[in-house]
Amino acid sequence: MENLQSKKQASAMELESHRQSPPMPSPVKNIIFVASIAAGVQFGWALQLSLLTPYVQLLGVPHTWSSFIWLCGPISGMLVQPVVGYYSDRCTSRFGRRRPFIAAGAGLVAVAVVLIGYAADFGHLFGDSYTKSPKTGAVAIFVIGFWILDCANNTLQGPCRAFLADLCAGNQSKTRMANSLFSFFMAVGNVLGYGAGSYTKLYRIFPFTRTHACDLYCANLKSCFFLSILLLLFLTISALCLVREQPVNTVEVKESNGKGSRLPFFGEIFGAVKELKRPMWILLAVTCINWIAWFPYLLYDTDWMGKEVYGGKVHQKIYDRGVRAGALGLVLNSVVLGVMSLSVEFLSRKLGGAKRLWGVVNFILAIGLMLMVLVSKLADSSRRFPPGGGNEPLPPSAGIKSGALAIFALLGIPLAITFSIPFALASIYSNTAGSGQGLSLGVLNIAICVPQMFVSVVSGPWDALFGGGNLPAFVAGAFFAVVSGVLALTMLPSPTPNDQSAKMPTVASFH
């Protein structure tokens, strides 16, 4: 009996000692190592955006049906990130809270890449014909690999951001800097991914990728994903080996798990979400409205270049030229995104706080979307056709094309803030409330995924209501950008300096 009481007293003393001695922020080099994982993750996302939709159509899936495959992103984001975040907050592994989930995510990405890259080869083994379409077996393997890839990426991203928040130990300045670095490395991954996807002879580095079942396009896709997984594994292994994470205090985890009723699996998560404080709920609402503004651009940017700026139709050469010009615009967007990501902390101080910076750049987003409408009208009024007649128009003037590319670059400014400030605020608010970083960041991801599904479903009928094209969605996006800017400036609570020392929900010390 006395032995049991002494153990309880020792555990209580351990917990009280930890509460009185919060962890110190980690060195900047450790934050950089962890943030760099975003480059490997985003490399894969960029390849998905640029290569996988054409590839699945080559396997025989109609364009109309191929869009349904992309529902995997928001669905997995809504389910995987909150679940992984919740359990990473409570993980008592001797390797730490976040590192086991990051390692598992990287391993799943490797499995998914093999399934996607070798879908045609596996499909042939299962009976697919070289010449007939659709290649049913290949499509089945591809879809399985695609869903695993999206789930794996979501398993990686949430714990990475939570790990960064842990390393910052509640320091507001370092939290903003860490999320800015994460945004910067996302831009690096974008540039690498779009660059690799646009180079058509990359398969020569891996000559074994070309087979009877896998043509040049397929071999190039394999090679791109091989480079992607090599980069991701290198960055992940480096970060996990160089940035150590001590096991959390199991006493406090048990105390946290013991509060309230014990509900099975998702019941625990829903119960934890209900405990989120008012600042976090306001942040979720503003984020949701903000991403309703963003998704018309993110979903239709290159299509806008092909249709509205170049005046082409799908399958026309002029439309393809416009799409390629849009890909160049995305590279410019990523470069500006990277540069701006390194300026977030400076701009935040100059404008008097993170929420003010986020509010201001939402008005820049609204201006950019309205400029897309203006450039579209100018391109249409100056449309030229070949002298001998023809169905396809000539490319737009240099001024029109330059104006369109300038908009891509301009929107890199608010995108850098969107990729960093909301996540930094979520970490700061969760510190103040004593809630888990993983869960808070996972729930924030739901506020991003719901608008994506909403815009995907509504934008088509909305555009058709006004005669088709992408412009009605851009106008609606500009409206929601203004609304989110106003709400960010007026409704979001300003974190106080005292929040820096707010108690972390569980204990971790880093070397």
C-alpha positions as CSV (number, residue, x, y, z in Angstrom):
1,M,0.0,0.0,0.0
2,E,2.8,2.4,0.9
3,N,4.6,1.5,-2.3
4,L,1.5,2.3,-4.4
5,Q,1.1,5.7,-2.6
6,S,4.8,6.5,-3.1
7,K,4.4,5.8,-6.9
8,K,1.4,8.1,-7.1
9,Q,3.3,10.8,-5.2
10,A,6.3,10.5,-7.5
11,S,4.0,10.7,-10.6
12,A,2.3,13.8,-9.2
13,M,5.6,15.4,-8.4
14,E,6.9,14.6,-11.9
15,L,3.8,16.2,-13.5
16,E,3.9,19.3,-11.2
17,S,7.6,19.7,-11.9
18,H,7.0,19.6,-15.7
19,R,4.1,22.1,-15.5
20,Q,6.3,24.6,-13.7
21,S,9.1,24.1,-16.2
22,P,7.8,24.5,-19.8
23,P,10.1,23.4,-22.6
24,M,12.3,26.0,-24.3
25,P,12.0,26.8,-28.0
26,S,14.3,24.6,-30.2
27,P,17.2,26.1,-32.3
28,V,16.2,27.5,-35.7
29,K,18.3,24.8,-37.5
30,N,16.0,22.1,-36.1
31,I,12.9,24.0,-37.3
32,I,14.5,24.2,-40.8
33,F,15.2,20.5,-40.9
34,V,11.5,19.6,-40.1
35,A,10.0,22.4,-42.3
36,S,12.1,21.1,-45.3
37,I,10.0,17.9,-45.3
38,A,7.3,20.1,-47.0
39,A,9.5,20.3,-50.1
40,G,9.3,16.6,-50.6
41,V,5.5,16.5,-49.9
42,Q,4.8,19.4,-52.2
43,F,6.9,17.9,-54.9
44,G,4.5,15.0,-55.0
45,W,1.4,17.3,-54.9
46,A,2.7,19.3,-57.9
47,L,3.2,16.1,-59.9
48,Q,-0.3,15.0,-59.0
49,L,-1.7,18.3,-60.3
50,S,0.3,18.3,-63.5
51,L,0.6,14.7,-64.6
52,L,-2.0,12.4,-63.0
53,T,-5.2,13.6,-64.6
54,P,-3.8,13.1,-68.2
55,Y,-2.4,9.8,-67.2
56,V,-5.6,8.3,-65.9
57,Q,-7.3,9.4,-69.1
58,L,-4.6,7.5,-71.0
59,L,-5.6,4.4,-69.1
60,G,-9.1,4.8,-70.5
61,V,-11.0,6.8,-67.8
62,P,-13.2,9.5,-69.4
63,H,-12.5,13.1,-68.5
64,T,-15.9,13.4,-66.8
65,W,-15.2,10.5,-64.4
66,S,-11.5,11.4,-63.8
67,S,-12.6,14.4,-61.7
68,F,-14.2,12.1,-59.1
69,I,-10.8,10.6,-58.3
70,W,-9.7,14.0,-57.0
71,L,-12.4,13.8,-54.3
72,C,-9.8,11.7,-52.5
73,G,-7.9,14.8,-51.5
74,P,-10.6,16.6,-49.4
75,I,-12.1,13.4,-48.1
76,S,-8.8,12.0,-46.8
77,G,-7.9,15.5,-45.5
78,M,-11.2,15.7,-43.5
79,L,-10.7,12.2,-42.0
80,V,-7.0,11.5,-41.8
81,Q,-5.5,14.7,-40.5
82,P,-7.8,15.1,-37.5
83,V,-7.5,11.4,-36.6
84,V,-3.7,11.4,-36.9
85,G,-3.4,14.8,-35.1
86,Y,-5.6,13.6,-32.2
87,Y,-3.6,10.4,-31.7
88,S,-0.2,12.0,-32.2
89,D,-1.1,14.4,-29.4
90,R,-1.5,11.3,-27.2
91,C,1.2,9.1,-28.6
92,T,3.6,7.8,-25.8
93,S,6.1,6.0,-28.1
94,R,9.7,6.1,-27.0
95,F,10.5,7.7,-30.3
96,G,8.3,10.7,-29.6
97,R,4.8,12.0,-30.5
98,R,5.2,13.1,-34.1
99,R,8.1,11.2,-35.5
100,P,6.4,7.8,-35.7
101,F,3.5,9.3,-37.7
102,I,5.9,11.2,-40.0
103,A,7.9,8.0,-40.7
104,A,4.8,6.0,-41.4
105,G,3.5,8.7,-43.8
106,A,6.8,8.6,-45.7
107,G,6.7,4.8,-45.9
108,L,3.1,4.9,-47.3
109,V,4.1,7.5,-49.9
110,A,6.7,5.1,-51.2
111,V,4.2,2.3,-51.4
112,A,1.7,4.5,-53.2
113,V,4.3,5.8,-55.7
114,V,5.1,2.2,-56.7
115,L,1.5,1.3,-57.2
116,I,0.8,4.5,-59.3
117,G,4.0,4.2,-61.4
118,Y,3.6,0.5,-62.1
119,A,-0.2,0.6,-62.5
120,A,0.0,-0.2,-66.3
121,D,2.6,-3.0,-65.7
122,F,0.5,-4.6,-62.9
123,G,-2.6,-4.2,-65.0
124,H,-1.0,-6.1,-67.8
125,L,-0.1,-8.9,-65.4
126,F,-3.8,-9.1,-64.4
127,G,-4.9,-9.4,-68.0
128,D,-5.1,-5.9,-69.5
129,S,-4.5,-5.7,-73.3
130,Y,-1.7,-3.5,-74.7
131,T,-4.1,-2.0,-77.2
132,K,-7.6,-2.1,-75.8
133,S,-9.1,0.6,-73.5
134,P,-10.0,1.1,-70.8
135,K,-7.3,-0.9,-69.0
136,T,-9.5,-2.0,-66.1
137,G,-6.7,-3.6,-64.0
138,A,-4.4,-0.6,-64.4
139,V,-7.2,1.8,-63.4
140,A,-8.0,-0.2,-60.3
141,I,-4.3,-0.3,-59.2
142,F,-4.0,3.4,-60.0
143,V,-7.0,4.4,-57.9
144,I,-5.8,2.4,-54.9
145,G,-2.4,3.9,-55.2
146,F,-3.8,7.4,-55.6
147,W,-6.0,7.1,-52.5
148,I,-3.1,5.7,-50.5
149,L,-0.9,8.6,-51.7
150,D,-3.4,11.3,-50.6
151,C,-3.9,9.6,-47.2
152,A,-0.1,9.3,-46.8
153,N,0.5,13.0,-47.6
154,N,-2.1,14.0,-45.1
155,T,-0.5,11.7,-42.5
156,L,2.7,13.5,-43.1
157,Q,1.6,17.1,-43.2
158,G,-0.4,17.3,-40.0
159,P,2.3,15.9,-37.7
160,C,5.0,17.9,-39.5
161,R,3.2,21.2,-38.7
162,A,2.4,19.9,-35.1
163,F,6.1,19.0,-34.7
164,L,7.1,22.5,-35.7
165,A,4.6,23.9,-33.1
166,D,6.2,21.6,-30.5
167,L,9.6,22.9,-31.4
168,C,8.5,26.5,-31.0
169,A,7.2,25.8,-27.5
170,G,4.6,28.4,-27.6
171,N,6.8,31.3,-28.8
172,Q,4.7,33.4,-31.1
173,S,7.5,34.8,-33.2
174,K,9.1,31.3,-33.8
175,T,5.7,29.8,-34.5
176,R,5.1,32.3,-37.3
177,M,8.6,31.8,-38.6
178,A,8.3,28.0,-38.5
179,N,5.0,28.1,-40.6
180,S,6.6,30.7,-42.9
181,L,9.5,28.3,-43.5
182,F,7.0,25.4,-44.1
183,S,5.3,27.6,-46.7
184,F,8.7,28.5,-48.3
185,F,9.6,24.8,-48.7
186,M,6.2,24.1,-50.2
187,A,7.1,26.7,-52.8
188,V,10.4,25.0,-53.4
189,G,8.6,21.7,-53.9
190,N,6.2,23.3,-56.3
191,V,8.9,24.6,-58.5
192,L,10.7,21.3,-58.5
193,G,7.5,19.4,-59.2
194,Y,6.3,21.6,-62.0
195,G,9.8,21.6,-63.5
196,A,10.1,17.8,-63.4
197,G,6.6,17.4,-64.8
198,S,7.3,19.6,-67.8
199,Y,10.6,17.9,-68.8
200,T,9.6,15.1,-71.2
201,K,13.0,13.2,-71.2
202,L,13.4,12.6,-67.5
203,Y,12.8,8.8,-68.1
204,R,16.4,8.6,-69.5
205,I,17.7,8.8,-66.0
206,F,15.7,5.6,-65.2
207,P,15.7,3.7,-68.5
208,F,14.1,0.6,-66.8
209,T,10.9,2.6,-66.4
210,R,9.9,2.1,-70.1
211,T,8.2,-1.2,-70.7
212,H,5.8,-2.7,-73.2
213,A,2.9,-1.7,-71.0
214,C,4.3,1.7,-70.1
215,D,4.9,4.2,-72.9
216,L,7.1,7.3,-72.8
217,Y,4.5,9.4,-70.9
218,C,4.1,6.7,-68.4
219,A,7.9,6.2,-68.1
220,N,8.4,9.9,-67.5
221,L,5.7,9.8,-64.8
222,K,7.5,6.9,-63.1
223,S,10.8,8.8,-63.2
224,C,9.2,11.9,-61.8
225,F,7.7,10.0,-58.9
226,F,11.0,8.2,-58.2
227,L,12.8,11.5,-57.9
228,S,9.9,12.7,-55.6
229,I,10.2,9.7,-53.2
230,L,14.0,9.9,-53.1
231,L,13.8,13.6,-52.1
232,L,11.0,13.0,-49.6
233,L,12.8,10.0,-48.0
234,F,16.1,12.0,-47.8
235,L,14.5,15.0,-46.2
236,T,12.4,12.9,-43.8
237,I,15.2,10.6,-42.7
238,S,17.5,13.6,-42.2
239,A,14.9,15.5,-40.1
240,L,14.0,12.5,-38.0
241,C,17.6,11.6,-37.3
242,L,18.9,15.1,-36.6
243,V,15.9,16.4,-34.6
244,R,15.4,14.3,-31.6
245,E,12.1,14.1,-29.7
246,Q,11.9,12.8,-26.2
247,P,8.9,10.6,-25.1
248,V,6.0,12.6,-23.7
249,N,5.0,12.6,-20.0
250,T,2.7,9.5,-19.8
251,V,1.2,10.8,-16.5
252,E,-0.2,13.9,-18.2
253,V,-1.4,12.0,-21.2
254,K,-3.3,9.6,-19.0
255,E,-4.7,12.5,-17.0
256,S,-5.9,14.1,-20.3
257,N,-7.4,10.9,-21.5
258,G,-9.2,10.4,-18.3
259,K,-11.1,13.6,-18.5
260,G,-14.8,13.2,-19.5
261,S,-16.5,10.2,-20.9
262,R,-14.6,7.6,-22.9
263,L,-16.1,7.2,-26.3
264,P,-14.9,4.8,-29.0
265,F,-12.6,6.1,-31.8
266,F,-14.3,9.0,-33.6
267,G,-16.4,9.7,-30.4
268,E,-13.2,10.7,-28.7
269,I,-12.2,13.1,-31.5
270,F,-15.7,14.7,-31.7
271,G,-15.6,15.1,-27.9
272,A,-12.2,16.8,-28.2
273,V,-13.4,19.1,-31.0
274,K,-16.3,20.3,-28.9
275,E,-13.8,21.5,-26.3
276,L,-12.1,23.9,-28.7
277,K,-12.3,27.5,-27.6
278,R,-14.0,30.5,-29.2
279,P,-10.9,31.9,-30.9
280,M,-10.3,28.6,-32.7
281,W,-13.9,28.4,-33.9
282,I,-13.6,32.0,-35.3
283,L,-10.4,31.0,-37.0
284,L,-12.1,27.9,-38.6
285,A,-14.9,30.1,-39.9
286,V,-12.6,32.7,-41.4
287,T,-10.4,29.9,-42.9
288,C,-13.5,28.3,-44.5
289,I,-14.7,31.5,-46.1
290,N,-11.1,32.3,-47.2
291,W,-10.7,29.0,-49.0
292,I,-14.1,29.4,-50.8
293,A,-12.4,32.4,-52.3
294,W,-9.2,30.5,-53.2
295,F,-10.5,27.4,-54.8
296,P,-11.9,28.9,-58.0
297,Y,-8.4,30.1,-58.8
298,L,-6.6,26.9,-57.7
299,L,-9.0,24.6,-59.6
300,Y,-9.3,26.6,-62.8
301,D,-6.1,28.7,-63.2
302,T,-4.6,26.9,-66.2
303,D,-8.1,26.2,-67.7
304,W,-8.6,30.0,-67.5
305,M,-5.5,30.6,-69.5
306,G,-6.5,28.1,-72.2
307,K,-10.1,29.2,-72.5
308,E,-10.5,32.9,-71.5
309,V,-7.0,34.3,-72.3
310,Y,-6.1,32.1,-75.3
311,G,-9.7,31.6,-76.5
312,G,-9.3,27.9,-77.1
313,K,-11.5,24.9,-76.5
314,V,-10.5,21.6,-75.0
315,H,-8.5,19.4,-77.5
316,Q,-7.6,22.5,-79.6
317,K,-3.9,23.3,-79.9
318,I,-4.4,26.9,-78.9
319,Y,-6.0,25.6,-75.7
320,D,-3.0,23.4,-75.0
321,R,-0.7,26.4,-75.5
322,G,-2.7,28.4,-73.0
323,V,-2.5,25.6,-70.5
324,R,1.3,25.4,-70.9
325,A,1.4,29.2,-70.4
326,G,-0.6,28.7,-67.3
327,A,1.9,26.2,-66.1
328,L,4.6,28.9,-66.5
329,G,2.3,31.2,-64.4
330,L,2.2,28.5,-61.7
331,V,6.0,28.5,-61.6
332,L,6.1,32.3,-61.2
333,N,3.4,32.0,-58.5
334,S,5.6,29.5,-56.7
335,V,8.7,31.7,-56.9
336,V,6.8,34.7,-55.4
337,L,5.3,32.4,-52.8
338,G,8.8,31.3,-51.7
339,V,10.1,34.8,-51.5
340,M,7.1,36.1,-49.6
341,S,7.2,33.2,-47.2
342,L,10.5,34.5,-45.9
343,S,9.0,37.9,-45.3
344,V,6.0,36.9,-43.3
345,E,7.5,37.6,-39.9
346,F,8.8,41.0,-41.0
347,L,5.5,42.0,-42.5
348,S,3.6,40.8,-39.5
349,R,5.6,43.1,-37.2
350,K,5.2,46.0,-39.6
351,L,1.4,45.7,-39.9
352,G,0.9,45.2,-36.2
353,G,0.1,41.5,-36.0
354,A,-0.5,38.3,-37.9
355,K,-4.3,38.7,-38.2
356,R,-3.9,42.2,-39.8
357,L,-1.4,40.8,-42.3
358,W,-3.8,38.0,-43.2
359,G,-6.7,40.4,-43.5
360,V,-4.9,42.8,-45.8
361,V,-3.7,40.2,-48.2
362,N,-7.2,38.9,-48.6
363,F,-8.0,42.2,-50.3
364,I,-5.0,41.6,-52.6
365,L,-6.6,38.2,-53.4
366,A,-9.9,39.9,-54.3
367,I,-8.1,42.4,-56.5
368,G,-6.2,39.6,-58.3
369,L,-9.4,37.7,-59.0
370,M,-11.1,40.8,-60.4
371,L,-8.1,41.5,-62.6
372,M,-8.5,38.0,-64.0
373,V,-12.0,39.0,-65.1
374,L,-10.6,42.3,-66.6
375,V,-7.8,40.5,-68.5
376,S,-10.4,38.0,-69.9
377,K,-12.5,40.8,-71.2
378,L,-9.5,42.5,-72.8
379,A,-8.4,39.2,-74.4
380,D,-11.9,38.6,-75.8
381,S,-12.2,42.1,-77.3
382,S,-8.8,41.9,-79.0
383,R,-9.2,38.3,-80.2
384,R,-7.5,37.7,-83.6
385,F,-8.0,34.9,-86.1
386,P,-5.8,33.7,-89.0
387,P,-6.3,35.7,-92.3
388,G,-7.4,32.7,-94.2
389,G,-10.0,31.8,-91.6
390,G,-10.0,28.9,-89.2
391,N,-11.7,27.7,-86.0
392,E,-8.8,28.4,-83.7
393,P,-7.8,32.0,-82.7
394,L,-4.3,33.3,-82.7
395,P,-2.4,33.6,-79.4
396,P,-3.2,36.8,-77.4
397,S,-0.9,39.8,-77.7
398,A,2.3,40.0,-75.6
399,G,0.6,42.6,-73.3
400,I,-2.4,40.3,-72.6
401,K,-0.2,37.3,-71.9
402,S,2.1,39.4,-69.7
403,G,-0.8,40.7,-67.7
404,A,-2.2,37.2,-67.1
405,L,1.2,36.0,-66.0
406,A,1.6,39.0,-63.7
407,I,-1.7,38.0,-62.0
408,F,-0.2,34.5,-61.3
409,A,2.8,36.2,-59.7
410,L,0.7,38.7,-57.7
411,L,-1.4,35.9,-56.2
412,G,1.7,34.3,-54.8
413,I,1.7,37.1,-52.2
414,P,-1.6,36.2,-50.5
415,L,-1.0,32.5,-51.0
416,A,2.2,32.7,-48.9
417,I,0.3,34.3,-46.1
418,T,-2.5,31.7,-46.4
419,F,-0.1,28.8,-46.2
420,S,1.5,30.1,-43.0
421,I,-0.5,32.6,-40.8
422,P,-3.7,30.5,-40.2
423,F,-1.6,27.5,-39.1
424,A,0.5,29.7,-36.9
425,L,-2.7,31.2,-35.3
426,A,-4.1,27.7,-34.8
427,S,-0.9,26.7,-32.9
428,I,-1.0,29.9,-30.8
429,Y,-4.7,29.5,-29.9
430,S,-4.2,25.9,-29.0
431,N,-1.3,26.8,-26.8
432,T,-3.5,29.3,-25.0
433,A,-6.3,26.9,-24.5
434,G,-4.1,24.0,-23.6
435,S,-5.5,21.8,-26.4
436,G,-3.5,19.5,-28.6
437,Q,-1.5,20.9,-31.5
438,G,-2.2,17.9,-33.7
439,L,-5.9,18.0,-33.3
440,S,-6.2,21.8,-33.8
441,L,-4.2,21.7,-37.0
442,G,-6.2,18.6,-38.2
443,V,-9.5,20.4,-37.6
444,L,-8.1,23.5,-39.4
445,N,-7.6,21.2,-42.4
446,I,-11.3,20.3,-42.3
447,A,-12.0,24.1,-42.8
448,I,-9.9,23.9,-45.9
449,C,-11.3,20.6,-47.3
450,V,-15.0,21.5,-46.9
451,P,-14.8,24.6,-49.2
452,Q,-12.9,22.5,-51.8
453,M,-15.8,20.1,-52.0
454,F,-18.3,22.9,-51.9
455,V,-16.6,24.8,-54.8
456,S,-16.1,21.6,-56.8
457,V,-19.8,20.8,-56.6
458,V,-21.3,24.3,-57.0
459,S,-18.9,26.1,-59.4
460,G,-20.0,24.2,-62.5
461,P,-23.7,25.0,-62.1
462,W,-22.9,28.5,-61.0
463,D,-20.8,29.2,-64.1
464,A,-23.4,27.6,-66.3
465,L,-26.0,29.9,-64.8
466,F,-24.1,32.9,-66.3
467,G,-23.4,31.3,-69.7
468,G,-20.4,29.1,-68.9
469,G,-16.7,29.9,-68.5
470,N,-14.7,30.5,-65.3
471,L,-15.4,34.2,-64.7
472,P,-18.5,33.8,-62.5
473,A,-16.6,31.7,-60.1
474,F,-13.8,34.3,-60.0
475,V,-16.3,37.0,-59.2
476,A,-17.8,35.0,-56.4
477,G,-14.3,34.2,-55.1
478,A,-13.4,37.9,-55.0
479,F,-16.6,38.5,-52.9
480,F,-15.6,35.8,-50.4
481,A,-12.0,37.2,-50.3
482,V,-13.3,40.6,-49.2
483,V,-15.6,38.9,-46.6
484,S,-12.8,36.9,-45.2
485,G,-10.5,39.9,-45.1
486,V,-13.1,41.9,-43.1
487,L,-13.7,39.1,-40.7
488,A,-10.0,38.5,-40.2
489,L,-9.5,42.2,-39.3
490,T,-12.6,42.6,-37.0
491,M,-13.5,39.2,-35.6
492,L,-10.2,37.2,-35.0
493,P,-8.8,37.7,-31.5
494,S,-5.3,39.2,-31.4
495,P,-2.9,36.9,-29.5
496,T,-1.4,38.6,-26.5
497,P,2.3,38.5,-25.5
498,N,1.2,36.3,-22.5
499,D,0.2,33.6,-25.0
500,Q,3.9,32.9,-25.6
501,S,4.3,31.2,-22.3
502,A,1.0,29.4,-22.4
503,K,1.2,25.8,-21.2
504,M,1.9,23.2,-23.8
505,P,-0.6,20.3,-23.7
506,T,2.0,17.6,-23.3
507,V,5.7,17.5,-22.5
508,A,8.4,17.1,-25.0
509,S,12.0,18.3,-24.9
510,F,14.2,18.5,-28.0
511,H,17.9,18.4,-28.7
